[in-house]
């Protein structure tokens, strides 16, 4: 990579990302215990670290290519996305009551994680010519149907959390397109009015999660157990935390999924308010740089890509932190770059590569 490229690199974005990943490896190491299959304590840390390095190397390589080339492959990527999600229905294996994963040798992939970034690229490609033209339902419905098909396939797995991420991406990107705000407000109003009807289509465990959100003591040893233990962990950390490997909720296995969905609770317990606030500050830098890159992008396609990626991260952070602190219902949404997961980490690092690519090319490069 030439010196000109280095001068155009957004080091604030890179530094915030690297800091979150390092923090993730430390917290995953503290949260996990001896792996039953390998008898190794740091199996998850090693795996996450290896894929972080591999994905980082691939991201640097991909930054040599102009992101605008992605626009030509929008429809092909969309079809690939549908095929991946359909493959999960027929070839995927189930875990934790959902069928979301495909096993490729020693690697377990979650296609719905990759589908979020593919959806952003595909949607940006079709919206590029619709800026300022989303003024009525006739204009908006085809775009909504375009997002609706993969949304329904993910919802069928079932994966309500990831399907809601699709909605956040959709809203963020059509907002960037200048959608008629009255039309958007009306759509939200209709959605809220339909909530009592949608309730009847939810599965029993999803209904219970909503009831537990209102009152965790409805099922304290079942659906409410996660949130009760999470709130105890976060609250017991107080200002400075109990120290690494010192969190009782995590170390004594009271806190479920402590290296994945509830990793923020481990941060709160072991690093306290200061550590949690520092992590949120890093996310603020990440989101701020995403917004600035979108604002300064040299073309509409790049701006929409940056908005879609930033919307995805903002929703993930809001919902994940919200559910661990009891202000959001529990959903299976990982914390970007923090939660253990190869598919999620790969998707997020590729998203960083796209943002850096857009930033580098905000002005024409001269060689």
C-alpha positions as CSV (number, residue, x, y, z in Angstrom):
1,X,0.0,0.0,0.0
2,X,1.5,3.3,-1.1
3,X,2.2,6.4,1.1
4,X,-0.7,8.2,-0.6
5,X,-3.1,5.4,0.6
6,X,-1.7,5.6,4.1
7,X,-2.2,9.3,4.2
8,X,-5.8,8.8,3.2
9,X,-6.5,6.1,5.8
10,X,-9.0,7.0,8.5
11,X,-6.8,6.1,11.5
12,X,-9.5,7.1,14.0
13,X,-11.7,4.4,12.6
14,X,-8.9,1.9,12.5
15,X,-7.8,2.7,16.1
16,X,-11.3,2.4,17.5
17,X,-11.8,-0.9,15.7
18,X,-8.5,-2.4,16.9
19,X,-9.1,-1.2,20.4
20,X,-12.6,-2.9,20.5
21,X,-11.2,-6.2,19.1
22,X,-8.3,-6.2,21.7
23,X,-10.8,-5.5,24.5
24,X,-13.0,-8.3,23.1
25,X,-10.2,-10.9,23.2
26,X,-9.4,-9.9,26.9
27,X,-13.1,-10.1,27.9
28,X,-13.7,-13.4,26.0
29,X,-10.7,-14.8,27.8
30,X,-12.1,-13.8,31.1
31,X,-15.6,-14.9,30.4
32,X,-14.9,-18.4,29.0
33,X,-13.9,-21.5,30.8
34,X,-12.4,-24.9,29.8
35,X,-13.8,-26.0,26.5
36,X,-15.4,-29.5,26.9
37,X,-14.2,-30.7,23.5
38,X,-10.6,-29.4,23.5
39,X,-9.9,-29.1,27.2
40,X,-8.5,-25.7,26.5
41,X,-9.5,-22.5,28.4
42,X,-8.5,-20.0,25.7
43,X,-9.9,-21.9,22.7
44,X,-12.5,-19.2,22.0
45,X,-9.8,-16.4,22.3
46,X,-7.4,-18.2,20.0
47,X,-10.1,-18.8,17.4
48,X,-11.4,-15.2,17.5
49,X,-7.9,-13.8,17.4
50,X,-6.8,-15.9,14.4
51,X,-9.9,-14.9,12.4
52,X,-9.4,-11.3,13.4
53,X,-5.9,-11.4,11.9
54,X,-7.0,-13.3,8.8
55,X,-10.0,-11.1,8.1
56,X,-7.8,-8.0,8.7
57,X,-5.3,-9.2,6.0
58,X,-8.2,-9.9,3.6
59,X,-9.7,-6.4,4.3
60,X,-6.3,-4.7,3.5
61,X,-6.2,-6.7,0.3
62,X,-9.7,-5.7,-0.7
63,X,-9.0,-2.0,-0.1
64,X,-6.9,-2.0,-3.2
65,X,-10.1,-2.4,-5.3
66,X,-12.5,0.4,-5.9
67,X,-15.7,-0.1,-3.9
68,X,-17.7,1.3,-6.8
69,X,-17.2,-2.0,-8.6
70,X,-19.6,-3.6,-6.0
71,X,-22.5,-1.6,-7.6
72,X,-22.3,-3.8,-10.8
73,X,-22.7,-6.9,-8.7
74,X,-25.7,-5.7,-6.6
75,X,-28.3,-8.0,-8.2
76,X,-26.0,-11.0,-8.3
77,X,-25.1,-10.6,-4.6
78,X,-28.9,-10.3,-3.8
79,X,-29.5,-13.7,-5.5
80,X,-26.5,-15.2,-3.7
81,X,-28.0,-13.9,-0.5
82,X,-31.3,-15.6,-1.1
83,X,-29.6,-18.8,-2.0
84,X,-27.6,-18.8,1.2
85,X,-30.7,-18.2,3.3
86,X,-32.6,-20.9,1.5
87,X,-29.7,-23.3,2.0
88,X,-30.0,-22.7,5.8
89,X,-33.6,-24.0,5.6
90,X,-32.6,-27.3,3.9
91,X,-28.9,-27.8,4.9
92,X,-28.5,-25.9,8.2
93,X,-28.4,-27.4,11.6
94,X,-30.3,-26.3,14.7
95,X,-29.0,-25.0,18.0
96,X,-30.7,-23.2,20.8
97,X,-34.1,-23.7,19.2
98,X,-33.2,-22.1,15.8
99,X,-31.9,-23.2,12.5
100,X,-29.3,-20.6,11.5
101,X,-26.0,-22.3,10.9
102,X,-24.2,-24.2,8.2
103,X,-21.3,-26.5,9.0
104,X,-18.3,-26.4,6.6
105,X,-15.7,-28.8,8.0
106,X,-14.4,-27.3,11.3
107,X,-16.1,-23.9,10.6
108,X,-19.6,-23.1,11.6
109,X,-21.1,-20.2,9.5
110,X,-24.1,-18.1,10.1
111,X,-25.3,-16.9,6.7
112,X,-27.7,-14.3,8.2
113,X,-24.7,-12.4,9.5
114,X,-23.2,-12.2,6.0
115,X,-26.6,-11.4,4.5
116,X,-26.7,-8.0,6.4
117,X,-23.7,-6.7,4.5
118,X,-24.8,-8.2,1.2
119,X,-28.2,-6.5,1.7
120,X,-26.5,-3.1,2.3
121,X,-24.6,-3.5,-1.0
122,X,-27.6,-4.7,-3.0
123,X,-29.9,-2.0,-1.5
124,X,-27.4,0.8,-2.1
125,X,-27.1,-0.4,-5.8
126,X,-30.9,0.0,-6.4
127,X,-31.3,3.1,-4.3
128,X,-28.5,5.0,-6.1
129,X,-31.0,6.2,-8.8
130,X,-33.9,6.8,-6.3
131,X,-32.5,9.7,-4.3
132,X,-35.2,12.3,-3.9
133,X,-37.7,10.0,-5.6
134,X,-39.2,8.1,-2.7
135,X,-42.3,10.4,-2.4
136,X,-45.2,8.0,-2.3
137,X,-46.2,4.4,-1.7
138,X,-45.8,3.5,-5.3
139,X,-42.1,4.4,-5.1
140,X,-41.5,2.9,-1.7
141,X,-43.3,-0.5,-2.0
142,X,-40.9,-2.1,-4.5
143,X,-37.9,-1.2,-2.3
144,X,-39.7,-2.6,0.8
145,X,-40.5,-5.8,-1.1
146,X,-36.8,-6.0,-2.2
147,X,-35.8,-6.0,1.5
148,X,-38.8,-8.0,2.6
149,X,-37.9,-11.3,1.0
150,X,-34.6,-11.8,2.8
151,X,-36.2,-10.4,5.9
152,X,-38.8,-13.1,5.8
153,X,-36.3,-15.9,5.2
154,X,-34.3,-14.8,8.2
155,X,-37.4,-14.5,10.3
156,X,-38.3,-18.0,9.3
157,X,-35.1,-19.5,10.9
158,X,-36.4,-18.0,13.4
159,X,-34.1,-15.0,14.0
160,X,-36.2,-12.0,15.0
161,X,-33.2,-10.0,16.1
162,X,-31.3,-10.2,12.8
163,X,-34.5,-9.6,10.8
164,X,-35.0,-6.4,12.8
165,X,-31.5,-5.4,11.8
166,X,-32.7,-5.5,8.2
167,X,-35.4,-3.1,9.1
168,X,-32.9,-0.7,10.7
169,X,-30.7,-0.8,7.6
170,X,-33.8,-0.2,5.4
171,X,-35.0,2.8,7.4
172,X,-31.5,4.3,7.6
173,X,-30.8,4.0,3.9
174,X,-34.2,5.3,2.6
175,X,-33.8,8.2,5.1
176,X,-30.5,9.0,3.4
177,X,-32.3,8.8,0.1
178,X,-34.5,11.7,1.2
179,X,-37.7,9.6,1.6
180,X,-40.9,11.7,2.3
181,X,-40.9,12.0,6.1
182,X,-44.7,12.0,6.2
183,X,-44.7,8.8,4.3
184,X,-42.1,7.3,6.7
185,X,-44.1,8.5,9.7
186,X,-47.3,7.0,8.3
187,X,-45.5,3.7,7.8
188,X,-44.4,3.7,11.4
189,X,-47.9,4.5,12.5
190,X,-49.3,1.6,10.6
191,X,-46.6,-0.7,12.0
192,X,-47.5,0.3,15.6
193,X,-51.2,-0.1,14.9
194,X,-50.5,-3.7,13.6
195,X,-48.5,-4.7,16.7
196,X,-51.6,-6.4,18.4
197,X,-52.1,-8.4,15.2
198,X,-48.4,-9.3,14.9
199,X,-48.5,-10.6,18.5
200,X,-50.5,-13.6,17.3
201,X,-47.8,-14.6,14.8
202,X,-45.0,-14.6,17.4
203,X,-43.8,-17.9,18.7
204,X,-44.4,-18.7,22.4
205,X,-40.7,-18.0,23.4
206,X,-40.8,-14.7,21.6
207,X,-44.0,-13.7,23.5
208,X,-42.4,-14.7,26.7
209,X,-39.3,-12.6,26.0
210,X,-41.6,-9.5,25.6
211,X,-43.4,-10.4,28.8
212,X,-40.1,-10.9,30.6
213,X,-38.9,-7.5,29.3
214,X,-41.9,-5.9,31.1
215,X,-41.3,-8.0,34.3
216,X,-38.4,-10.4,34.5
217,X,-39.9,-12.0,37.6
218,X,-42.7,-13.5,35.4
219,X,-40.4,-16.4,34.7
220,X,-37.3,-15.9,36.9
221,X,-35.8,-19.4,36.4
222,X,-36.7,-19.6,32.7
223,X,-36.9,-16.7,30.1
224,X,-36.3,-14.1,32.8
225,X,-33.1,-15.7,34.1
226,X,-30.8,-14.2,31.5
227,X,-31.8,-10.6,32.1
228,X,-31.9,-11.0,35.9
229,X,-28.4,-12.3,36.0
230,X,-27.2,-9.7,33.5
231,X,-28.6,-6.8,35.5
232,X,-27.0,-8.3,38.7
233,X,-23.7,-8.5,36.8
234,X,-23.8,-4.9,35.5
235,X,-25.0,-3.4,38.7
236,X,-22.5,-5.3,40.9
237,X,-19.5,-3.9,38.9
238,X,-20.3,-0.4,40.2
239,X,-17.6,2.3,39.3
240,X,-14.4,0.3,38.8
241,X,-15.6,-3.3,38.5
242,X,-14.4,-6.4,40.2
243,X,-11.4,-6.9,38.0
244,X,-10.6,-9.3,35.2
245,X,-11.4,-12.9,36.2
246,X,-13.1,-11.5,39.3
247,X,-16.7,-11.3,38.2
248,X,-18.8,-13.8,40.2
249,X,-21.8,-13.9,37.8
250,X,-19.5,-14.7,34.9
251,X,-16.9,-16.9,36.6
252,X,-19.4,-19.0,38.5
253,X,-21.5,-19.5,35.3
254,X,-24.6,-17.7,36.6
255,X,-24.5,-15.5,33.5
256,X,-25.5,-17.4,30.3
257,X,-24.0,-16.7,26.9
258,X,-21.4,-14.5,28.6
259,X,-18.9,-14.6,25.7
260,X,-21.5,-13.9,23.0
261,X,-24.8,-12.1,23.4
262,X,-24.2,-11.0,27.0
263,X,-20.6,-10.0,26.8
264,X,-21.4,-6.4,27.7
265,X,-22.6,-7.6,31.1
266,X,-19.1,-9.1,31.7
267,X,-17.6,-5.7,30.8
268,X,-19.9,-4.0,33.3
269,X,-19.2,-6.5,36.1
270,X,-15.4,-6.8,35.7
271,X,-14.5,-3.3,34.4
272,X,-17.3,-1.4,36.0
273,X,-18.9,1.8,34.8
274,X,-15.6,3.2,33.7
275,X,-14.8,0.2,31.5
276,X,-18.3,0.1,30.0
277,X,-18.3,3.9,29.3
278,X,-14.9,3.5,27.6
279,X,-16.3,0.8,25.4
280,X,-19.3,2.9,24.5
281,X,-17.0,5.8,23.7
282,X,-15.1,3.6,21.2
283,X,-18.5,2.7,19.6
284,X,-19.3,6.4,19.5
285,X,-16.0,7.0,17.5
286,X,-17.0,4.2,15.2
287,X,-20.4,5.6,14.5
288,X,-19.2,9.2,14.2
289,X,-16.5,8.2,11.6
290,X,-19.2,6.2,9.7
291,X,-21.4,9.3,9.6
292,X,-18.5,11.5,8.5
293,X,-17.5,9.1,5.8
294,X,-21.1,9.0,4.5
295,X,-21.2,12.8,4.5
296,X,-18.0,13.2,2.6
297,X,-18.4,10.3,0.2
298,X,-17.6,11.2,-3.5
299,X,-20.7,9.5,-4.8
300,X,-24.3,8.5,-3.9
301,X,-23.5,4.7,-3.9
302,X,-20.6,5.2,-1.4
303,X,-22.8,7.4,0.8
304,X,-25.6,4.8,0.9
305,X,-23.1,2.1,1.7
306,X,-21.7,4.1,4.7
307,X,-25.2,4.9,6.0
308,X,-26.2,1.3,5.8
309,X,-23.2,0.0,7.7
310,X,-23.5,2.8,10.3
311,X,-27.2,2.0,10.7
312,X,-26.4,-1.7,11.2
313,X,-23.8,-1.0,13.9
314,X,-26.0,1.6,15.7
315,X,-28.9,-0.8,15.9
316,X,-26.7,-3.7,17.1
317,X,-25.1,-1.6,19.9
318,X,-28.4,0.0,21.0
319,X,-30.2,-3.3,21.2
320,X,-27.4,-5.4,22.7
321,X,-26.5,-2.9,25.4
322,X,-30.2,-2.3,26.0
323,X,-31.0,-5.9,26.5
324,X,-28.1,-6.5,28.9
325,X,-29.2,-3.6,31.0
326,X,-32.9,-4.4,30.9
327,X,-34.2,-1.6,28.7
328,X,-34.7,-3.7,25.6
329,X,-36.2,-7.2,25.1
330,X,-33.7,-10.1,24.9
331,X,-32.8,-10.8,21.2
332,X,-29.9,-12.8,19.8
333,X,-28.0,-9.7,18.5
334,X,-24.2,-9.7,19.0
335,X,-22.2,-6.7,20.1
336,X,-20.1,-5.7,17.0
337,X,-16.4,-6.7,17.3
338,X,-16.9,-7.8,20.9
339,X,-19.1,-10.9,20.9
340,X,-17.5,-14.1,20.0
341,X,-18.5,-15.3,16.5
342,X,-16.6,-15.9,13.3
343,X,-19.4,-14.9,11.0
344,X,-20.2,-11.7,12.8
345,X,-16.5,-10.7,13.1
346,X,-15.9,-11.3,9.4
347,X,-19.0,-9.3,8.4
348,X,-17.9,-6.3,10.6
349,X,-14.3,-6.3,9.5
350,X,-15.4,-6.4,5.8
351,X,-17.7,-3.4,6.7
352,X,-14.7,-1.5,8.1
353,X,-12.8,-2.3,4.8
354,X,-15.6,-0.8,2.8
355,X,-15.8,2.3,4.9
356,X,-12.0,2.8,4.7
357,X,-12.3,2.3,0.9
358,X,-15.0,5.0,0.6
359,X,-12.9,7.4,2.8
360,X,-9.8,6.8,0.7
361,X,-11.6,7.6,-2.5
362,X,-13.5,10.7,-1.4
363,X,-11.2,12.5,-3.8
364,X,-9.6,11.0,-6.9
365,X,-6.4,9.2,-6.1
366,X,-3.3,10.2,-8.1
367,X,-0.6,7.6,-8.8
